């Protein structure tokens, strides 16, 4: 079976990773992004798992050339590495054909036993005037939802003997089973390095103090992600010769501070009709990607693991 997705639909989605453009477009194709950070890898499977020990990723074929889509990470810790399909500029694609089952293996052999993703890039048209195109898109990203977090108990109570006892930032305790937040107030009589509102004390110790604030670390940490995508292309041709030259720049700042992904691509496609029965084609692409990636998942250095362990009595923004 073969299904086709047109380049217009791919470009309309404004995705960084071309694999994500197939979400919801092809029946029987499952696509999972490894994370929400810029430049994250995407895993694609056609008709589920076909091998227990082997590779279940389909073969990628770009303009007739088999291409390695390696990358990513199967673990839940460390950082994620992009799959190589992210090197392709979605605006350069004319069409994507998804081949399943015998349709893939009959054309590309056993290396396509998990299916094949056949990508055709845009080419110039004969007897056409020179055409110049430029586009720019801006995308804003925000975290959709957060896990529920308790806001009733302050830092402390890391052991049965310390249950209900407040242990401030100096204790480095990661437990959040200290006293109830509504029993604490700010004592601002002396400067406190971790909170400009003052040190937390029991209400009886400073009756005139302002009530303790249950801080939400998500509000202080996450930001609005911004993506800028620039595309420019020149195409044309005469009776025997046609060409397409395209350039793109993608700058993606993630919702996690200091996480980013940048990609610059240049592609040149040339076609020459030497004789009625002989056509010569050539393609060249330059690609450079740079990324600043964050620790993730089940990892003691992971950003979210540390963030969601923060007690509600501690302000990670330091009053900013």
Rosetta blueprint (number, residue, H / E / L):
1 X L
2 X E
3 X E
4 X E
5 X E
6 X E
7 X H
8 X H
9 X H
10 X H
11 X H
12 X H
13 X L
14 X L
15 X L
16 X L
17 X L
18 X H
19 X H
20 X H
21 X H
22 X H
23 X L
24 X L
25 X L
26 X L
27 X L
28 X L
29 X E
30 X E
31 X E
32 X E
33 X E
34 X L
35 X L
36 X L
37 X L
38 X L
39 X L
40 X L
41 X L
42 X E
43 X E
44 X E
45 X E
46 X E
47 X L
48 X L
49 X L
50 X L
51 X L
52 X L
53 X L
54 X L
55 X L
56 X L
57 X L
58 X L
59 X E
60 X E
61 X E
62 X E
63 X L
64 X L
65 X E
66 X E
67 X E
68 X L
69 X L
70 X L
71 X L
72 X L
73 X L
74 X L
75 X L
76 X L
77 X L
78 X L
79 X L
80 X L
81 X L
82 X L
83 X L
84 X H
85 X H
86 X H
87 X H
88 X L
89 X L
90 X H
91 X H
92 X H
93 X E
94 X E
95 X E
96 X E
97 X E
98 X E
99 X E
100 X L
101 X L
102 X H
103 X H
104 X H
105 X H
106 X H
107 X H
108 X H
109 X H
110 X H
111 X H
112 X H
113 X L
114 X L
115 X L
116 X E
117 X E
118 X E
119 X E
120 X E
121 X E
122 X L
123 X L
124 X L
125 X L
126 X L
127 X L
128 X E
129 X E
130 X E
131 X E
132 X E
133 X E
134 X E
135 X E
136 X E
137 X E
138 X E
139 X E
140 X E
141 X E
142 X L
143 X L
144 X L
145 X L
146 X L
147 X L
148 X L
149 X L
150 X L
151 X L
152 X L
153 X E
154 X L
155 X L
156 X E
157 X L
158 X L
159 X L
160 X L
161 X L
162 X L
163 X L
164 X L
165 X L
166 X E
167 X L
168 X L
169 X H
170 X H
171 X H
172 X L
173 X L
174 X L
175 X L
176 X E
177 X L
178 X L
179 X L
180 X E
181 X H
182 X H
183 X H
184 X E
185 X E
186 X E
187 X E
188 X L
189 X L
190 X L
191 X L
192 X L
193 X L
194 X L
195 X L
196 X L
197 X L
198 X L
199 X E
200 X E
201 X E
202 X E
203 X L
204 X L
205 X L
206 X L
207 X L
208 X L
209 X L
210 X E
211 X E
212 X L
213 X L
214 X L
215 X L
216 X L
217 X H
218 X H
219 X H
220 X H
221 X H
222 X L
223 X L
224 X L
225 X E
226 X E
227 X E
228 X E
229 X E
230 X E
231 X E
232 X E
233 X E
234 X E
235 X E
236 X E
237 X E
238 X L
239 X L
240 X L
241 X E
242 X E
243 X E
244 X E
245 X E
246 X E
247 X E
248 X E
249 X E
250 X E
251 X E
252 X E
253 X E
254 X L
255 X L
256 X L
257 X L
258 X L
259 X L
260 X E
261 X E
262 X E
263 X E
264 X E
265 X E
266 X E
267 X E
268 X E
269 X E
270 X E
271 X E
272 X E
273 X E
274 X E
275 X E
276 X L
277 X L
278 X E
279 X E
280 X E
281 X E
282 X E
283 X E
284 X E
285 X E
286 X E
287 X E
288 X E
289 X E
290 X E
291 X E
292 X E
293 X L
294 X L
295 X L
296 X L
297 X L
298 X L
299 X L
300 X L
301 X L
302 X L
303 X H
304 X H
305 X H
306 X H
307 X H
308 X L
309 X L
310 X L
311 X L
312 X L
313 X L
314 X L
315 X L
316 X L
317 X L
318 X L
319 X L
320 X L
